[in-house]
Amino acid sequence: MRSHLLNGTTTEPYQRSVADGVGRVAARLASVRSPFTGITPDALRPEIDAVDLDRPLGDNASALDELERVYLRDAVYFHHPRYLAHLNCPVVIPAVVGEAVLAAVNSSLDTWDQSAGGTLIERRLIEWTARRIGLGPFADGVFTSGGTQSNLQALLLAREEAKDGGNHDKLRVFASDCAHFSVQKAATLLGLPVDAVVPVPCDRERRMRPAALAAAIEGCLAEGGVPMAVVATAGTTDFGSIDPLPEIAGLCHRYGTWLHVDAAYGCGLLASRTRRDRLDGIEHADSVTVDYHKSFFQPVSSSAVLVRDRAALRHATYHADYLNPRRALSERIPNQVDKSLQTTRRFDALKLWMTLRVMGADGIGELFDDVCDLAAEGWRLLAADPRYDVVVRPQLSTLVFRYIPRDVTSPAEIDRANLYARKALFAAGDAVVAGTVVNGRQHLKFTLLNPETTAADIAAVLDLIAEHAERHIAAGSGGRLAHAS
């Protein structure tokens, strides 16, 4: 069994095995004609359940043959131009190369004596990101598993910085009613009361209303509460909307409240040469979430939380004699575990490093600008199409819309038609779109993160949605007429 260990004596089988795996994936990517096969859980589950994990196949080729059947054949392929659903991006090749390198070397980024150069590379990338944001000379941060963890850590720091006298019951967090659900989850995990997160109304563009935020903070103070933090969103999940960051930052300064900007989606604007101004005001944040695995086209996972004042990270610092003893501080040993909620942690920063060294920031920004341009074109298509009602003009690359049948007036029936169209499209495998609820009604959503998607793809998927919805409506009408006769 030692022949399967990767070391200096097994480099040849390592190269062959990895090349075989890469070849299988490359062949599959080249042959994919739709983002999904449409397979159901009930159809795939027996094939996976039939695998006897206690009887190994013995060689990589056989395992890869099996993997074709249980995974690669029916995977959802984000690189396909008609995958239009969630915040999943196609990935750039330099980052995939970085993924292969980090998996093989297997550095753990918690301490210097486990990662050496990896520690310094991660720190350099945090400095680079903080500079792009404009956080100032005392900024710092750490890579995380994703936006949920980044938001959790940011609110942990905000909680510890809040002047609450240790009474967490009085703490309040203000976020727009379009903010990510992880804000509420973080509050729960941090032991805050159930009503700790105060939803702030949005305007027609689904952006937090500063006047409503001011009123909410004033109300909190009048009731003896403590405004612990404001979470502004730079790219909401449903709409891609960006809260008015300068005005919100001004209010946080006035009330002495921690400002966290959740830019998990909108962080791609940091690399844009044409749209960077849409993030103006982010430089005033106390903490920022970025998800490179969304708009920087990185493989999952690759995220970070950044802070204006590195001293705030002390709230995540714990020392263990075997790992990061206190004497390491005086010896100036850079242990990233001092900043992180995690201990063992992958060298995910290498993927971004490889991307910047090969493509540069402008290359990333051009890709994100392409999908933002595509969303603007998609909005024009929807706005001109009498079959659809589009909710807001996109600030990033998301389109939320609703199919409106010509001869149907029942909102509930229209809801069912939109739900059916989405499910039928997924079952057919021709395209993958998302859904959401707006003002209590079912809507559909395109999240455009693939620069290879075209306006023609959008138009074709809109036609497919309309066909499925009309088929559902016709079937329902036929059933009602038969019943009436």
Salt bridges, closest charged atoms under 4 A:
ASP20 OD1 - ARG24 NE 3.19
ASP42 OD1 - ARG45 NH1 3.06
GLU47 OE2 - ARG69 NE 3.97
GLU47 OE1 - ARG73 NH2 3.10
ASP65 OD1 - ARG24 NH1 2.76
GLU68 OE1 - ARG28 NH2 2.88
ASP74 OD2 - ARG73 NE 2.82
GLU99 OE2 - ARG346 NH2 2.25
GLU99 OE1 - LYS351 NZ 3.06
GLU122 OE1 - ARG345 NH1 2.78
ASP140 OD2 - LYS339 NZ 3.03
GLU160 OE2 - ARG159 NE 2.79
GLU161 OE2 - ARG314 NH2 3.17
GLU161 OE2 - HIS315 NE2 2.61
ASP164 OD2 - HIS168 ND1 2.84
ASP195 OD2 - ARG172 NH2 3.71
ASP203 OD2 - ARG207 NH1 3.88
ASP238 OD1 - LYS445 NZ 3.17
ASP280 OD1 - ARG276 NH1 3.90
GLU283 OE2 - HIS284 NE2 3.56
ASP291 OD2 - HIS293 NE2 3.32
ASP291 OD2 - LYS294 NZ 2.43
GLU331 OE1 - ARG327 NH1 3.65
ASP348 OD1 - ARG346 NH1 2.49
ASP348 OD1 - LYS351 NZ 2.94
ASP362 OD2 - ARG273 NH1 3.76
GLU366 OE2 - ARG273 NH2 2.71
ASP369 OD1 - ARG275 NH1 3.03
ASP373 OD1 - ARG275 NH2 2.46
ASP385 OD2 - ARG387 NH2 2.79
ASP407 OD2 - ARG406 NE 3.86
GLU413 OE1 - ARG416 NH2 2.91
GLU413 OE2 - HIS472 NE2 3.78
ASP415 OD1 - ARG402 NH1 2.58
ASP415 OD2 - ARG441 NH2 2.50
ASP457 OD1 - ARG82 NE 2.99
ASP463 OD1 - ARG387 NH2 2.88
